Amino acid sequence: MNSILLSFDLEEFDIPEEYGQKLEDEEKIRVTHTGLLPLLGLLDKHKIVATFYTTAFFAEKNPALMKNIASKHEIASHGYYHSSFKPDDVANSKSTLEAITQTTVKGFRMARLAPIDKSLLAKAGYVYDSSLNPTFLPGRYNNLGKPRLPFKADGLLILPASVTSTFRIPLFWISFKNFPATIYTILAKRTLKKDQYLNLYFHPWEFADMSSYKLPSYIKRISGNALLLKFEKLLLELKQNGDFVTTAEYCNTALKHAH
């Protein structure tokens, strides 16, 4: 079975601060919320499930919405805050998300896919970690020597973000934004066919209008409804080539087959 793990980092919109534009917390939450609603509508329309790696801070600001999302999709942890981290956040974000959504949080993804001590995750009771992008991203990380496919480590199932088998071209959100739709779709479908696994991640704030923010063009060149339409076409193409499953559902069968 070809499994498609569609995920979203549900976090406060703080990326402008990486480029010197300070935002109030209220605005960070508002922008994410604005992009999230049409995205949820699109997933409902096509009966597609996803995993939302959520910061506890965003969840605390939107408890009713989080309960609604949890009734249809998987909730995983993205730490407590997106812009800061301390070791206690691993366990505290899990317990906060579980209290708000009344679901069991099994997965974790570190903000900006930064390195994370796996022993903290195992101790807090996580089953899997999806903080690895096995490619080279200048200024962020060089993981070209890491596995492309799921593997076990430190008592966890590690679920890398998908990259192509040749040249390890990342299939993450920036690629989707900047590659022609046809090229990106071909790469994603080829990777899915070869690996029988496709782990893609995006952000709800991408589906809000970002044109007024001080961001590089490769981040904001397409956003809002234009991006939503492009995204819908991708989902429909992928739906013909595999099954959308939550990451936890995938883990239930993958643990015994992991390398």
PyMOL commands that set and color helices and strands:
alter all, ss='L'
color gray80, all
select helices_A, chain A and resi 15-19+25-45+56-61+63-70+88-101+111-113+118-124+173-178+181-195+204-207+217-220+224-239+247-254
alter helices_A, ss='H'
color red, helices_A
select strands_A, chain A and resi 3-10+51-54+74-77+107-108+128-129+136-137+141-142+151-153+156-158+197-202+243-244
alter strands_A, ss='S'
color yellow, strands_A
deselect
rebuild
show_as cartoon
